[in-house]
Amino acid sequence: MKQRNAWYGIDAPYVILGLLLGAATTTGIYVLSFYSPLVFKFFFTYSPLGLLFKMSVYAQYVIGMITSLTPAILMLISSIWGKKRQRDVLLNQYRWKGNETVLDVGCGRGLLLIGAAKRLTTGKAYGIDIWSGKDLSGNAKSATQRNCEIEAVTDKVTLLDADACNMPFEDEMFDVIMSSMVVHNIDKAGRKQALHEMIRVCKKGGVIFIQDFQCTDEYVQILREAGLKEISISGLYWNIFPPVKIVQAAK
């Protein structure tokens, strides 16, 4: 059956799975604590100590469920709906003419890349990734190509196997460079290298947008030290969980 709608995957699938398993384990411990016939039925059920113990177990259960199940649900909502809203927030930061050459660093299954491509007329959008499934379910070039076909932007998009720290592009090639929830996955030295690569391939007068939930102050410092101007960092956006900030800079 042909896929009708683009699917952009579940972010941090193993983190969500771990949280759900934690919630299931907490539930199992809670149930066993209250239904162990040899201990609790004959002693704790009918004593003040038993009541106190049950209240303690219940409190721990509630806390465990809040800390495990709530973030898992929020991350799923973020993956299915929230990140699409946040994509538009990021893309709306720029005044599009339609003739831009755009780069999405760590494009994944193409959410941001395709959104940018839809705003182009004569422009071109490039997406690079190492296609790791650790941070995005089903992350593969073929999945991104399929999404491009569904969204009818194949003629505007070029996908490349490439590392953010060593991009296969000439200097000053792109008008707009974007990256969302990617750079924090690299070690500190690599993050600096990745940002310097973005600066290298950005045209003079071009703009860089980096969206992330951590390391944003570090990005600002690196961009400032590299001599970029008009550097800004947004407040928190809660469309995605964990909430993100957008770092913006002009070359």
MARBA-3410 file (N, C-alpha, C, O; in Angstrom, 1 decimal):
251
0.8,-1.2,0.0,0.0,0.0,0.0,0.9,1.3,0.0,1.8,1.4,0.8 ~ 0.6,2.2,-0.9,1.4,3.4,-1.0,1.2,4.3,0.1,0.0,4.6,0.5 ~ 2.3,4.8,0.7,2.2,5.8,1.8,1.6,7.1,1.3,2.1,7.6,0.3 ~ 0.6,7.6,1.9,0.0,8.8,1.5,0.5,10.1,2.1,0.5,11.2,1.5 ~ 0.9,10.0,3.4,1.4,11.1,4.1,2.8,10.9,4.5,3.2,9.8,4.9
3.5,12.0,4.5,4.9,12.0,4.9,5.0,11.6,6.4,4.2,12.1,7.2 ~ 5.9,10.8,6.8,6.1,10.4,8.2,7.5,10.7,8.6,8.5,10.3,8.0 ~ 7.7,11.6,9.6,9.0,12.1,10.0,9.6,11.5,11.2,10.5,12.0,11.8 ~ 9.0,10.3,11.6,9.6,9.5,12.7,9.4,10.0,14.1,8.9,11.1,14.3 ~ 9.8,9.1,15.0,9.8,9.4,16.4,11.2,9.8,16.9,12.1,9.1,16.7
11.2,11.0,17.6,12.5,11.4,18.1,12.9,10.7,19.3,12.1,10.3,20.2 ~ 14.2,10.4,19.4,14.8,9.7,20.6,14.0,8.5,21.0,13.5,8.4,22.1 ~ 13.8,7.6,20.1,12.9,6.4,20.3,13.4,5.6,21.5,12.5,5.0,22.2 ~ 14.7,5.4,21.7,15.1,4.6,22.8,15.0,5.2,24.1,14.8,4.6,25.1 ~ 15.0,6.6,24.1,14.7,7.3,25.4,13.3,7.1,25.8,13.0,6.8,26.9
12.4,7.2,24.8,10.9,7.0,25.1,10.7,5.6,25.5,9.9,5.3,26.4 ~ 11.3,4.6,24.8,11.1,3.2,25.2,11.6,3.0,26.6,10.9,2.3,27.4 ~ 12.7,3.6,27.0,13.2,3.4,28.4,12.3,4.0,29.4,12.1,3.4,30.5 ~ 11.7,5.2,29.1,10.7,5.8,30.0,9.5,4.9,30.1,9.0,4.8,31.2 ~ 9.0,4.4,29.0,7.8,3.5,29.1,8.1,2.2,29.9,7.2,1.8,30.6
9.3,1.7,29.7,9.6,0.5,30.5,9.8,0.8,32.0,9.4,0.0,32.8 ~ 10.3,2.0,32.3,10.3,2.5,33.6,8.9,2.6,34.3,8.7,2.2,35.4 ~ 8.0,3.1,33.5,6.6,3.2,34.0,6.0,1.9,34.2,5.3,1.6,35.2 ~ 6.3,0.9,33.3,5.7,-0.4,33.4,6.4,-1.1,34.6,5.7,-1.8,35.4 ~ 7.7,-0.9,34.8,8.3,-1.5,36.0,7.8,-1.0,37.3,7.5,-1.7,38.3
7.5,0.3,37.3,7.0,1.0,38.5,5.6,0.4,38.8,5.3,0.2,40.0 ~ 4.8,0.2,37.8,3.4,-0.3,38.0,3.5,-1.8,38.5,2.8,-2.1,39.4 ~ 4.5,-2.5,37.9,4.6,-3.9,38.4,5.0,-4.0,39.9,4.4,-4.8,40.6 ~ 5.9,-3.2,40.3,6.4,-3.1,41.7,5.2,-2.7,42.6,5.0,-3.3,43.7 ~ 4.4,-1.7,42.1,3.3,-1.3,42.9,2.3,-2.4,43.1,1.8,-2.6,44.2
1.9,-3.1,42.0,0.9,-4.1,42.1,1.4,-5.3,43.0,0.7,-5.8,43.9 ~ 2.7,-5.6,42.9,3.2,-6.7,43.7,3.2,-6.3,45.2,3.0,-7.2,46.0 ~ 3.5,-5.1,45.4,3.6,-4.6,46.8,2.2,-4.7,47.5,2.2,-5.0,48.7 ~ 1.1,-4.5,46.8,-0.2,-4.6,47.4,-0.9,-5.9,47.3,-1.9,-6.2,48.0 ~ -0.3,-6.8,46.5,-1.0,-8.1,46.4,-0.2,-9.3,46.7,-0.4,-10.4,46.3
0.9,-9.1,47.5,1.7,-10.2,48.0,0.9,-10.8,49.2,0.9,-10.2,50.2 ~ 0.4,-12.0,49.0,-0.5,-12.6,50.0,0.2,-13.0,51.3,-0.5,-12.9,52.4 ~ 1.4,-13.3,51.3,2.1,-13.8,52.5,2.5,-12.7,53.5,2.5,-13.0,54.7 ~ 2.7,-11.5,52.9,3.2,-10.4,53.8,2.1,-9.4,54.1,1.8,-9.1,55.2 ~ 1.6,-8.8,53.0,0.7,-7.6,53.2,-0.7,-7.9,53.5,-1.3,-7.1,54.3
-1.2,-9.0,53.1,-2.6,-9.3,53.4,-2.8,-9.6,54.9,-3.8,-9.1,55.5 ~ -1.9,-10.2,55.6,-2.0,-10.6,57.0,-1.4,-9.7,58.0,-1.7,-9.8,59.2 ~ -0.6,-8.7,57.5,0.0,-7.8,58.4,-0.3,-6.3,58.1,-1.0,-5.6,58.9 ~ 0.2,-5.9,56.9,0.1,-4.5,56.6,-1.3,-4.0,56.4,-1.6,-2.8,56.6 ~ -2.2,-4.9,55.9,-3.5,-4.5,55.6,-4.3,-4.0,56.9,-5.1,-3.1,56.8
-4.0,-4.6,58.0,-4.8,-4.3,59.2,-4.0,-3.6,60.3,-4.4,-3.7,61.5 ~ -2.9,-2.9,60.0,-2.2,-2.2,61.0,-1.9,-0.8,60.6,-1.8,-0.5,59.4 ~ -1.6,0.1,61.6,-1.3,1.5,61.2,0.0,1.5,60.4,0.2,2.4,59.5 ~ 0.9,0.6,60.7,2.2,0.6,60.0,1.9,0.2,58.5,2.5,0.7,57.6 ~ 0.9,-0.7,58.4,0.5,-1.1,57.0,-0.1,0.0,56.2,0.3,0.2,55.0
-0.9,0.8,56.9,-1.5,2.0,56.2,-0.4,3.0,55.8,-0.4,3.5,54.7 ~ 0.6,3.2,56.7,1.7,4.1,56.4,2.5,3.6,55.3,2.9,4.4,54.4 ~ 2.7,2.3,55.3,3.5,1.7,54.2,2.8,1.8,52.9,3.4,2.1,51.9 ~ 1.5,1.6,52.9,0.7,1.7,51.6,0.7,3.1,51.1,0.8,3.3,49.9 ~ 0.6,4.1,52.0,0.7,5.5,51.5,2.0,5.8,50.9,2.1,6.5,49.9
3.1,5.3,51.5,4.4,5.5,51.0,4.6,4.9,49.7,5.2,5.5,48.8 ~ 4.1,3.6,49.5,4.3,2.9,48.2,3.5,3.7,47.2,3.9,3.8,46.0 ~ 2.3,4.1,47.5,1.4,4.8,46.6,2.1,6.1,46.1,2.1,6.5,45.0 ~ 2.7,6.9,47.1,3.3,8.1,46.8,4.5,7.9,45.8,4.7,8.6,44.9 ~ 5.3,6.8,46.1,6.4,6.5,45.2,5.9,6.1,43.8,6.6,6.4,42.8
4.8,5.4,43.8,4.2,5.0,42.5,3.8,6.2,41.7,4.1,6.3,40.5 ~ 3.1,7.1,42.3,2.7,8.4,41.6,3.9,9.1,41.1,3.9,9.6,40.0 ~ 4.9,9.3,42.0,6.1,10.0,41.6,6.8,9.3,40.4,7.2,9.9,39.4 ~ 6.9,8.0,40.5,7.5,7.2,39.5,6.8,7.3,38.1,7.4,7.4,37.1 ~ 5.5,7.3,38.2,4.7,7.4,36.9,4.8,8.8,36.3,4.9,9.0,35.1
4.9,9.8,37.2,5.0,11.2,36.7,6.4,11.4,36.0,6.4,12.0,34.9 ~ 7.4,10.9,36.6,8.8,11.1,36.1,9.1,10.2,34.9,10.0,10.5,34.2 ~ 8.3,9.1,34.7,8.5,8.2,33.6,7.5,8.4,32.5,7.9,8.6,31.3 ~ 6.2,8.3,32.8,5.2,8.3,31.8,5.0,9.7,31.2,4.8,9.8,30.0 ~ 5.0,10.7,32.0,4.7,12.1,31.5,5.7,12.5,30.5,5.2,12.9,29.4
7.0,12.4,30.7,7.9,12.8,29.6,7.8,12.0,28.4,8.0,12.5,27.3 ~ 7.5,10.7,28.5,7.3,9.8,27.4,6.2,10.3,26.5,6.3,10.3,25.3 ~ 5.1,10.6,27.2,3.9,11.1,26.4,4.2,12.4,25.8,3.8,12.6,24.6 ~ 4.8,13.3,26.5,5.2,14.6,25.9,6.1,14.5,24.7,6.0,15.2,23.7 ~ 7.0,13.6,24.8,8.0,13.4,23.7,7.3,12.7,22.5,7.6,13.1,21.3
6.3,11.9,22.7,5.5,11.3,21.6,4.7,12.4,20.9,4.6,12.5,19.7 ~ 4.0,13.2,21.7,3.2,14.3,21.2,4.1,15.3,20.4,3.8,15.7,19.3 ~ 5.3,15.5,20.9,6.3,16.4,20.3,6.7,15.8,18.9,6.7,16.5,17.9 ~ 6.9,14.5,18.9,7.3,13.8,17.6,6.2,13.8,16.6,6.5,13.9,15.4 ~ 5.0,13.6,17.0,3.9,13.5,16.0,3.3,14.8,15.6,3.0,15.0,14.4
3.2,15.7,16.5,2.5,17.0,16.2,3.4,18.2,16.5,3.6,19.1,15.6 ~ 4.1,18.2,17.6,4.8,19.4,18.1,5.9,19.9,17.1,6.0,21.1,16.9 ~ 6.7,18.9,16.6,7.8,19.4,15.8,7.4,19.9,14.5,8.2,20.7,13.9 ~ 6.3,19.6,14.0,5.8,20.2,12.8,5.4,21.7,13.0,5.7,22.6,12.2 ~ 4.8,22.0,14.2,4.5,23.4,14.5,5.8,24.2,14.7,6.0,25.3,14.3
6.8,23.5,15.4,8.1,24.2,15.6,8.9,24.4,14.4,9.6,25.4,14.2 ~ 8.7,23.5,13.4,9.4,23.7,12.1,8.9,25.0,11.5,9.7,25.8,11.0 ~ 7.6,25.3,11.5,7.1,26.5,11.0,7.6,27.7,11.7,7.8,28.8,11.2 ~ 7.7,27.6,13.1,8.2,28.7,13.9,9.6,29.1,13.4,10.0,30.2,13.2 ~ 10.5,28.0,13.2,11.9,28.3,12.8,11.9,28.9,11.4,12.6,29.9,11.2
11.2,28.3,10.5,11.2,28.8,9.1,10.6,30.2,9.0,11.1,31.0,8.1 ~ 9.7,30.6,9.8,9.2,31.9,9.8,10.1,33.0,10.3,9.8,34.2,10.3 ~ 11.3,32.6,10.9,12.3,33.5,11.3,13.0,34.2,10.2,13.6,35.3,10.4 ~ 12.8,33.7,9.0,13.5,34.2,7.8,12.5,34.7,6.8,11.4,34.1,6.6 ~ 12.9,35.8,6.1,12.0,36.3,5.0,12.5,35.7,3.7,13.5,36.0,3.1
11.7,34.7,3.2,12.0,33.9,2.1,11.8,34.7,0.8,10.7,35.3,0.6 ~ 12.7,34.6,-0.2,12.5,35.2,-1.5,12.2,34.1,-2.5,11.5,34.3,-3.5 ~ 12.6,32.9,-2.2,12.3,31.7,-3.1,13.5,31.3,-3.9,13.4,30.2,-4.5 ~ 14.5,32.1,-4.0,15.7,31.7,-4.8,16.9,31.3,-4.0,18.0,31.2,-4.5 ~ 16.7,31.1,-2.7,17.8,30.8,-1.8,18.4,29.4,-2.1,17.7,28.5,-2.5
19.7,29.2,-1.7,20.3,27.9,-1.6,20.4,27.6,-0.2,21.0,28.3,0.6 ~ 19.7,26.5,0.2,19.5,26.2,1.6,20.2,24.9,2.0,20.3,23.9,1.2 ~ 20.7,24.8,3.2,21.3,23.6,3.8,20.7,23.2,5.1,20.6,24.1,6.0 ~ 20.3,22.0,5.2,19.8,21.4,6.5,20.8,20.5,7.0,21.1,19.4,6.4 ~ 21.5,20.8,8.1,22.5,20.0,8.7,21.9,18.9,9.6,21.4,19.3,10.6
22.0,17.7,9.2,21.4,16.6,10.0,19.9,16.6,9.7,19.1,16.7,10.6 ~ 19.6,16.4,8.4,18.2,16.6,8.0,17.2,15.5,8.4,16.0,15.7,8.4 ~ 17.8,14.3,8.8,16.9,13.3,9.2,15.9,12.9,8.1,16.4,12.7,7.0 ~ 14.7,12.7,8.5,13.7,12.3,7.5,13.1,13.4,6.7,12.1,13.3,6.0 ~ 13.7,14.6,6.9,13.4,15.7,6.0,12.3,16.8,6.5,11.9,17.6,5.7
12.0,16.7,7.7,11.0,17.7,8.2,11.3,19.1,7.9,10.5,19.8,7.2 ~ 12.5,19.6,8.4,12.9,21.0,8.1,13.2,21.2,6.7,12.9,22.2,6.1 ~ 14.0,20.3,6.1,14.4,20.4,4.7,13.2,20.5,3.8,13.3,21.4,2.9 ~ 12.2,19.7,3.9,11.1,19.7,3.0,10.3,21.0,3.3,9.8,21.6,2.3 ~ 10.2,21.4,4.5,9.5,22.7,4.8,10.1,23.9,4.1,9.4,24.7,3.6
11.5,23.9,4.1,12.2,24.9,3.4,12.0,24.8,1.9,11.8,25.9,1.3 ~ 12.1,23.6,1.4,12.0,23.4,0.0,10.6,23.9,-0.6,10.5,24.4,-1.7 ~ 9.6,23.8,0.2,8.3,24.2,-0.2,8.2,25.8,-0.3,7.3,26.3,-0.9 ~ 9.1,26.4,0.3,9.1,27.9,0.3,10.0,28.4,-0.9,10.2,29.6,-1.0 ~ 10.6,27.5,-1.6,11.5,27.9,-2.7,10.8,27.8,-4.0,9.8,27.1,-4.2
11.2,28.7,-5.0,10.7,28.7,-6.3,11.9,28.2,-7.3,11.8,27.1,-7.8 ~ 12.9,29.1,-7.4,14.0,28.7,-8.2,15.2,28.2,-7.3,16.2,27.8,-7.9 ~ 15.0,28.3,-6.0,16.1,27.9,-5.1,16.3,26.4,-5.0,15.6,25.6,-5.6 ~ 17.3,26.0,-4.2,17.6,24.6,-4.0,17.9,24.3,-2.6,18.5,25.1,-1.9 ~ 17.4,23.1,-2.1,17.6,22.7,-0.7,18.5,21.5,-0.6,18.2,20.5,-1.3
19.5,21.5,0.2,20.4,20.4,0.4,20.3,19.9,1.8,20.2,20.6,2.8 ~ 20.2,18.5,1.9,20.2,17.9,3.2,21.3,16.9,3.4,21.5,16.1,2.5 ~ 22.0,17.0,4.5,23.1,16.1,4.8,22.8,15.4,6.1,22.1,15.9,7.0 ~ 23.2,14.1,6.2,23.0,13.3,7.4,23.9,12.1,7.4,24.3,11.7,6.4 ~ 24.1,11.5,8.6,24.8,10.2,8.7,23.8,9.1,8.9,24.1,7.9,9.0
22.5,9.5,8.9,21.3,8.5,8.9,21.4,7.5,10.1,21.3,6.3,9.9 ~ 21.6,8.0,11.3,21.6,7.2,12.5,20.2,7.0,13.0,19.4,8.0,13.0 ~ 19.8,5.8,13.4,18.5,5.6,13.9,18.4,5.7,15.4,17.3,5.5,16.0 ~ 19.5,6.1,16.0,19.5,6.3,17.5,18.6,7.4,17.9,17.9,7.3,18.9 ~ 18.7,8.5,17.2,18.0,9.7,17.6,16.7,10.0,16.8,16.0,10.9,17.1
16.4,9.1,15.8,15.2,9.3,15.0,14.9,7.9,14.5,15.7,7.3,13.8 ~ 13.6,7.5,14.7,13.2,6.2,14.3,13.2,6.1,12.7,12.7,7.1,12.1 ~ 13.6,5.0,12.2,13.6,4.8,10.7,14.4,5.8,9.9,14.1,6.1,8.8 ~ 15.4,6.4,10.5,16.2,7.4,9.8,17.0,6.8,8.7,17.9,6.0,9.0 ~ 16.7,7.1,7.5,17.4,6.6,6.3,17.2,7.5,5.2,16.2,8.2,5.1
18.2,7.5,4.3,18.1,8.4,3.1,16.8,8.0,2.3,16.1,8.9,1.8 ~ 16.6,6.7,2.2,15.4,6.2,1.4,14.1,6.8,2.0,13.2,7.1,1.3 ~ 14.0,6.8,3.3,12.8,7.4,4.0,12.6,8.9,3.7,11.5,9.4,3.5 ~ 13.8,9.6,3.7,13.7,11.0,3.3,13.3,11.2,1.9,12.5,12.1,1.6 ~ 13.9,10.4,1.0,13.5,10.5,-0.4,12.0,10.2,-0.6,11.4,10.9,-1.4
11.5,9.3,0.1,10.1,9.0,0.0,9.2,10.1,0.5,8.2,10.5,-0.1 ~ 9.6,10.8,1.6,8.9,11.9,2.1,9.0,13.1,1.1,8.0,13.8,0.9 ~ 10.1,13.3,0.4,10.3,14.3,-0.6,9.3,14.0,-1.8,8.7,15.0,-2.3 ~ 9.2,12.8,-2.2,8.2,12.4,-3.2,6.8,12.7,-2.8,6.0,13.3,-3.6 ~ 6.4,12.3,-1.6,5.1,12.6,-1.1,4.8,14.0,-1.1,3.6,14.5,-1.4
5.7,14.8,-0.6,5.5,16.3,-0.5,5.8,17.0,-1.8,5.7,18.3,-1.8 ~ 6.2,16.3,-2.9,6.3,16.9,-4.2,7.4,17.9,-4.2,7.3,19.0,-4.8 ~ 8.6,17.7,-3.6,9.7,18.6,-3.6,11.0,18.0,-4.1,12.1,18.5,-4.0 ~ 10.9,16.8,-4.7,12.1,16.0,-5.1,13.0,16.8,-6.1,14.2,16.8,-5.9 ~ 12.4,17.6,-6.9,13.2,18.4,-7.9,13.9,19.6,-7.2,14.8,20.2,-7.8
13.5,19.9,-6.0,14.2,21.0,-5.3,15.2,20.6,-4.3,15.9,21.4,-3.6 ~ 15.3,19.2,-4.0,16.1,18.7,-2.9,17.2,17.8,-3.4,17.0,17.0,-4.3 ~ 18.4,18.0,-2.7,19.5,17.1,-2.9,19.9,16.5,-1.6,20.1,17.3,-0.6 ~ 20.0,15.2,-1.5,20.4,14.5,-0.2,21.8,13.9,-0.4,22.2,13.4,-1.4 ~ 22.6,14.1,0.7,24.0,13.7,0.7,24.3,12.9,2.0,23.9,13.3,3.0
25.1,11.9,1.8,25.7,11.2,3.0,26.9,12.1,3.4,27.9,12.1,2.8 ~ 26.8,12.8,4.6,27.9,13.6,5.0,27.8,13.9,6.5,26.7,14.0,7.1 ~ 29.0,14.2,7.0,29.1,14.5,8.5,29.1,16.0,8.6,29.7,16.7,7.8 ~ 28.4,16.5,9.7,28.4,17.9,9.9,29.7,18.5,10.2,29.9,19.7,9.9 ~ 30.7,17.7,10.6,32.0,18.2,10.9,32.9,18.3,9.7,34.1,18.8,9.7
32.5,17.7,8.6,33.3,17.7,7.3,32.4,17.7,6.1,32.1,16.7,5.5 ~ 31.9,18.9,5.8,30.8,19.0,4.8,31.5,19.0,3.4,32.5,19.7,3.2 ~ 30.9,18.4,2.4,31.5,18.3,1.1,31.0,19.5,0.2,30.6,19.2,-1.0 ~ 31.1,20.7,0.7,30.7,21.8,-0.1,31.8,22.9,-0.2,32.7,22.9,0.6 ~ 31.7,23.7,-1.2,32.6,24.8,-1.4,32.3,25.9,-0.4,31.2,25.9,0.2
33.3,26.8,-0.2,33.1,27.9,0.7,32.0,28.8,0.2,31.8,29.0,-1.0 ~ 31.2,29.4,1.1,30.2,30.4,0.8,29.2,30.0,-0.3,29.1,30.6,-1.3 ~ 28.6,28.8,0.0,27.7,28.2,-1.0,26.2,28.5,-0.7,25.4,28.5,-1.6 ~ 25.9,28.7,0.6,24.5,28.7,1.0,24.0,30.0,1.6,24.8,30.7,2.3 ~ 22.8,30.4,1.2,22.2,31.6,1.8,21.6,31.4,3.2,21.7,32.2,4.0
21.1,30.2,3.4,20.4,29.8,4.7,20.9,28.5,5.1,20.9,27.5,4.3 ~ 21.4,28.4,6.3,21.8,27.1,6.9,21.0,26.9,8.2,20.9,27.8,9.0 ~ 20.4,25.7,8.3,19.6,25.3,9.4,20.0,24.0,10.0,20.6,23.1,9.3 ~ 19.8,23.9,11.3,20.0,22.6,12.0,19.1,22.5,13.2,19.1,23.4,14.0 ~ 18.5,21.4,13.3,17.5,21.2,14.5,17.8,20.0,15.2,17.8,18.9,14.7
18.1,20.1,16.5,18.2,19.0,17.4,19.3,18.0,17.0,19.2,16.8,17.1 ~ 20.4,18.5,16.5,21.5,17.7,16.0,22.8,17.9,16.6,23.5,17.0,17.1 ~ 23.2,19.2,16.7,24.6,19.5,17.1,24.9,19.0,18.5,26.1,18.7,18.8 ~ 24.0,19.0,19.4,24.2,18.6,20.8,24.7,17.1,20.8,25.3,16.7,21.8 ~ 24.4,16.3,19.8,24.8,14.9,19.8,26.3,14.7,19.5,26.8,13.6,19.7
27.0,15.8,19.1,28.4,15.7,18.8,29.2,16.1,20.1,28.7,16.9,20.9 ~ 30.4,15.6,20.3,31.2,16.0,21.4,31.6,17.4,21.3,31.4,18.0,20.2 ~ 32.1,18.0,22.3,32.4,19.5,22.4,33.3,19.9,21.3,33.0,20.9,20.6 ~ 34.4,19.2,21.0,35.3,19.6,19.9,34.6,19.5,18.6,34.7,20.3,17.7 ~ 33.8,18.5,18.5,33.0,18.3,17.2,32.0,19.3,17.0,31.7,19.8,15.9
31.3,19.8,18.1,30.3,20.9,18.0,31.0,22.1,17.4,30.4,22.8,16.5 ~ 32.1,22.5,17.9,32.8,23.6,17.4,33.2,23.5,16.0,33.1,24.4,15.2 ~ 33.7,22.3,15.6,34.0,22.1,14.2,32.8,22.1,13.3,32.9,22.7,12.2 ~ 31.7,21.6,13.8,30.4,21.6,13.0,30.0,23.1,12.7,29.6,23.4,11.6 ~ 30.0,23.9,13.8,29.6,25.3,13.6,30.6,26.0,12.7,30.2,26.9,11.9
31.9,25.7,12.8,32.8,26.4,11.9,32.6,25.9,10.4,32.8,26.7,9.5 ~ 32.2,24.7,10.2,31.8,24.2,8.9,30.6,25.0,8.4,30.6,25.4,7.2 ~ 29.6,25.2,9.2,28.4,26.0,8.8,28.8,27.4,8.4,28.4,27.9,7.4 ~ 29.7,28.0,9.2,30.2,29.3,8.9,30.9,29.4,7.6,30.8,30.3,6.8 ~ 31.8,28.3,7.4,32.6,28.3,6.1,31.7,28.2,4.9,32.0,28.9,3.9
30.6,27.4,4.9,29.8,27.2,3.7,28.7,28.3,3.6,28.0,28.3,2.6 ~ 28.6,29.1,4.6,27.6,30.2,4.5,28.1,31.4,3.7,29.2,31.8,3.9 ~ 27.2,31.9,2.8,27.6,33.1,2.1,27.7,34.3,3.0,27.1,34.3,4.0 ~ 28.5,35.3,2.5,28.5,36.6,3.2,27.1,37.2,3.1,26.5,37.3,2.0 ~ 26.5,37.6,4.2,25.1,38.0,4.2,24.1,36.9,4.4,22.9,37.2,4.5
24.6,35.7,4.5,23.8,34.6,4.7,23.4,34.4,6.2,24.0,35.2,7.1 ~ 22.5,33.5,6.5,22.0,33.4,7.9,22.1,31.9,8.4,21.9,31.0,7.6 ~ 22.4,31.8,9.6,22.5,30.4,10.2,21.5,30.3,11.4,21.4,31.2,12.2 ~ 20.7,29.3,11.4,19.7,29.0,12.4,20.1,27.6,13.1,20.2,26.6,12.4 ~ 20.2,27.6,14.4,20.5,26.4,15.1,19.4,26.2,16.2,19.4,27.1,17.1
18.6,25.2,16.1,17.6,24.9,17.1,18.0,23.7,17.9,18.3,22.7,17.4 ~ 18.0,23.9,19.3,18.4,22.8,20.1,17.8,23.0,21.5,17.4,24.1,21.9 ~ 17.9,21.9,22.3,17.4,22.0,23.7,18.5,22.1,24.7,18.3,22.3,25.9 ~ 19.7,22.1,24.2,20.9,22.3,25.1,22.1,22.8,24.3,22.0,22.7,23.1 ~ 23.1,23.3,25.0,24.3,23.8,24.4,24.1,25.1,23.6,25.0,25.5,22.9
23.0,25.7,23.7,22.7,26.9,22.9,23.6,28.1,23.3,24.1,28.8,22.4 ~ 23.9,28.2,24.5,24.8,29.3,25.0,26.2,29.0,24.4,26.9,30.0,24.0 ~ 26.6,27.8,24.3,27.9,27.4,23.7,27.9,27.8,22.2,28.9,28.3,21.7 ~ 26.8,27.6,21.5,26.7,27.9,20.1,26.9,29.4,19.9,27.6,29.9,19.0 ~ 26.3,30.2,20.8,26.4,31.6,20.7,27.8,32.1,20.9,28.3,32.9,20.1
28.5,31.5,21.8,29.9,31.9,22.1,30.8,31.5,20.9,31.6,32.4,20.5 ~ 30.6,30.4,20.3,31.4,30.0,19.1,31.1,30.9,18.0,32.1,31.3,17.3 ~ 29.9,31.2,17.7,29.6,32.1,16.6,30.1,33.5,16.8,30.6,34.2,15.9 ~ 30.1,34.0,18.1,30.6,35.3,18.4,32.1,35.3,18.2,32.6,36.3,17.6 ~ 32.8,34.3,18.7,34.2,34.3,18.6,34.7,34.2,17.1,35.8,34.6,16.7
33.8,33.6,16.3,34.1,33.5,14.8,33.8,34.8,14.1,34.1,34.9,12.9 ~ 33.3,35.8,14.7,33.1,37.1,14.1,31.8,37.3,13.5,31.6,38.3,12.7 ~ 30.8,36.4,13.7,29.5,36.6,13.1,28.8,37.7,13.8,29.1,38.1,14.9 ~ 27.7,38.3,13.2,27.0,39.4,13.7,25.5,39.1,13.9,25.1,38.1,13.5 ~ 24.9,40.1,14.5,23.4,39.9,14.7,23.1,38.6,15.3,22.1,37.9,14.9
23.8,38.2,16.3,23.6,36.9,17.0,22.5,37.1,18.0,22.5,38.0,18.8 ~ 21.6,36.2,18.0,20.5,36.2,19.0,20.1,34.8,19.4,20.4,33.8,18.7 ~ 19.5,34.8,20.6,19.0,33.5,21.1,17.6,33.7,21.6,17.4,34.6,22.4 ~ 16.7,32.9,21.2,15.3,33.0,21.6,15.0,32.5,23.0,15.9,31.9,23.7 ~ 13.8,32.8,23.5,13.4,32.1,24.7,13.0,30.7,24.4,13.2,30.2,23.2
12.4,30.0,25.3,12.1,28.6,25.2,10.8,28.5,24.3,9.8,29.2,24.5 ~ 10.8,27.5,23.4,9.6,27.1,22.6,9.2,25.7,23.1,10.0,24.8,23.2 ~ 7.9,25.6,23.5,7.4,24.4,24.1,6.7,23.5,23.1,6.0,22.5,23.6 ~ 6.7,23.8,21.8,6.1,22.9,20.9,6.8,21.5,20.9,6.2,20.5,20.6 ~ 8.1,21.6,21.2,8.9,20.3,21.3,9.3,20.1,22.7,9.4,21.0,23.5
9.3,18.8,23.1,9.8,18.4,24.4,11.0,17.5,24.3,10.9,16.5,23.6 ~ 12.1,17.8,25.0,12.3,19.0,25.8,12.2,20.3,25.0,12.5,20.3,23.8 ~ 11.8,21.4,25.7,11.7,22.7,24.9,13.0,23.2,24.4,14.1,22.9,24.9 ~ 12.9,23.9,23.3,14.1,24.3,22.5,14.2,25.8,22.4,13.3,26.6,22.7 ~ 15.5,26.3,22.1,15.8,27.6,21.8,16.3,27.7,20.4,16.8,26.7,19.9
16.2,28.9,19.7,16.7,29.1,18.4,17.8,30.1,18.4,17.6,31.2,18.9 ~ 19.0,29.7,18.0,20.2,30.6,17.9,20.2,31.0,16.4,20.2,30.2,15.5 ~ 20.3,32.3,16.2,20.4,32.9,14.9,21.6,33.8,14.8,21.9,34.5,15.7 ~ 22.3,33.8,13.6,23.4,34.6,13.4,23.5,34.9,11.9,23.2,34.1,11.0 ~ 24.1,36.1,11.6,24.3,36.5,10.2,25.8,36.6,9.9,26.6,37.0,10.8
26.2,36.2,8.7,27.7,36.2,8.4,28.0,37.5,7.6,29.1,37.8,7.3
END
